[in-house]
Amino acid sequence: MKLGEGYPLKRKMAGKLAPWGKKSEAVARVPMLPTSYIDRELRHARLVPAVLVPTSPEEKT
């Protein structure tokens, strides 16, 4: 079993539940992005004025 970009998950071995160690195997299955959502939103907010160009005189004010 695999979740998106995460590592494969072993659920069963020989038809039975696979052994699982809480301290050794309790890790996030999906890798985190190197930037936070705030960083990404700020980066995209800076692009908005370049994309939204006024097309009529009323929009320029």
Secondary structure, 3 states (H helix, E strand, C coil): CCCCCCCCCCCEECCEECCCCHHHHCCCCCCCCCCCHHHHHHHHHHHHHHHCCCCCHHHHC
